[in-house]
């Protein structure tokens, strides 16, 4: 029981980390006192792996009849099968193997006790959350139980994961930098998933990228484009982009940098209403339209806590949001202020999380994981990444408007969309030119200061 309590406590802390701890006034709402902080990357669930999960595939006695039968079945399918897993998590572990036809595959095997224990885990989580509610009435975390009840059965169905992988591969096929491993359906079941084996380094491994001459800024931009397309355009979002699920490599055929997206068990499907409101909100944040920021935060359930929601989404202080998140870079002072004052405002955060649409919860987690990758790579969201988000918002809103209007109105919308995208491209070009000029000035200054060669 203690072990499971520890694991569930870890899961709860992950949810808090995914939303961040944000600054809020003690007695009344004062937006100028706001800050936002990401307390940790949402990977706590992989930090505590219970002993029975680690030993589940070794539970059959060595040399027994059952053991020999299992080994025989494995050898019928595979030329080789690595007993040591490539990776182990709370639900499954992955082994490298070679099929009889010579294909190298990754075999994802669900831990045998997961199905039986999942309902008990959720029940224990519910009891713990109710106990916390009794001790601290201001904290509202029943949404955590509701999300677990909804998402855990989906994650336990590996056939659902395979379908998600194929859907996102088709959806983002225009991105030549993205690789989603192929699923081998003829050998997959609800508890065993066979897929194409793809090697690479974790997306937060700067040393790997430097050794393989992969541009970290390019990878960061690609990741931003990929997730902007998922969230704003399609409303079908991979919600577990921790570094173990996002690999990078040089493509064997072209030598270009490529992102490999793994583990497709957890996706969030956004309703059209939520997706469009979220598009409007991010456009307002990027272009510093504070009236519309308030409007769309409130449409998303924030009420009077709209500055808090804006800070949580951007991981910036309210002052930075007002100045413009694409204009004001993150400073060490801002990060320090946020870290030093974070824990005071948990009641307001729990209140907000209980009122926003359920779809927002996994979006918080996803945003947090992506920011963790950016922090590891040293590529915190730049003006360029915000412009890519804005492009996706423009396209998504235009596509929605075209659905129910006349032919001539659709032409008007198309021209307006093209003009908006042209404006964004022009703005990006100006920023690049300014950057080049600044770079040349710095280079000239350095050359001027260097001593003349003897």
HELIX and SHEET records of a PDB file:
HELIX    1   1 UNK A    2  UNK A   19  1                                  18    
HELIX    2   2 UNK A   31  UNK A   33  5                                   3    
HELIX    3   3 UNK A   44  UNK A   46  5                                   3    
HELIX    4   4 UNK A   51  UNK A   55  1                                   5    
HELIX    5   5 UNK A   56  UNK A   58  5                                   3    
HELIX    6   6 UNK A   65  UNK A   77  1                                  13    
HELIX    7   7 UNK A  114  UNK A  135  1                                  22    
HELIX    8   8 UNK A  142  UNK A  156  1                                  15    
HELIX    9   9 UNK A  158  UNK A  171  1                                  14    
HELIX   10  10 UNK A  185  UNK A  187  5                                   3    
HELIX   11  11 UNK A  206  UNK A  211  1                                   6    
HELIX   12  12 UNK A  216  UNK A  228  1                                  13    
HELIX   13  13 UNK A  229  UNK A  234  3                                   6    
HELIX   14  14 UNK A  243  UNK A  245  5                                   3    
HELIX   15  15 UNK A  272  UNK A  286  1                                  15    
HELIX   16  16 UNK A  290  UNK A  299  1                                  10    
HELIX   17  17 UNK A  303  UNK A  305  5                                   3    
HELIX   18  18 UNK A  306  UNK A  314  1                                   9    
HELIX   19  19 UNK A  318  UNK A  323  1                                   6    
HELIX   20  20 UNK A  332  UNK A  341  1                                  10    
HELIX   21  21 UNK A  342  UNK A  345  5                                   4    
HELIX   22  22 UNK A  346  UNK A  355  1                                  10    
HELIX   23  23 UNK A  359  UNK A  377  1                                  19    
HELIX   24  24 UNK A  383  UNK A  401  1                                  19    
HELIX   25  25 UNK A  402  UNK A  404  5                                   3    
HELIX   26  26 UNK A  407  UNK A  449  1                                  43    
SHEET    1   A 2 UNK A  21  UNK A  23  0                                        
SHEET    2   A 2 UNK A  35  UNK A  37 -1                                        
SHEET    1   B 3 UNK A  78  UNK A  81  0                                        
SHEET    2   B 3 UNK A  92  UNK A  99 -1                                        
SHEET    3   B 3 UNK A  87  UNK A  88 -1                                        
SHEET    1   C 4 UNK A  78  UNK A  81  0                                        
SHEET    2   C 4 UNK A  92  UNK A  99 -1                                        
SHEET    3   C 4 UNK A 104  UNK A 110 -1                                        
SHEET    4   C 4 UNK A 192  UNK A 196 -1                                        
SHEET    1   D 4 UNK A 178  UNK A 179  0                                        
SHEET    2   D 4 UNK A 257  UNK A 261  1                                        
SHEET    3   D 4 UNK A 246  UNK A 250 -1                                        
SHEET    4   D 4 UNK A 201  UNK A 202 -1                                        
SHEET    1   E 2 UNK A 236  UNK A 238  0                                        
SHEET    2   E 2 UNK A 267  UNK A 269 -1                                        
END                                                                             
